[in-house]
């Protein structure tokens, strides 16, 4: 199951674009395109349950010095949404 990390900063950013955390989270089930960016984050074009098409910029929330465990999937790290619009 996908986990998300929400803080006041990213909640304000998506709210400024008329989106809620629930809408953004649900859009991960309806992805049209997903592109890895040079900084390690992802750019995703997706659709919300209401049919709104949005862009979501996100990354896995991991500490820089955290060494990945080869027995644990990276997907276990929470998704940190940078912005959505």
Number of C-alpha atoms within 10 A of each C-alpha: 6 10 13 15 13 14 10 7 11 17 17 14 17 20 14 13 12 11 18 15 17 10 17 22 17 14 24 16 12 14 17 12 10 14 11 13 12 7 7 9 16 17 18 20 19 21 21 19 14 8 10 12 16 19 18 24 20 19 19 19 15 14 8 6 6 7 8 12 8 7 6 9 9 13 11 12 17 17 18 19 26 18 20 24 17
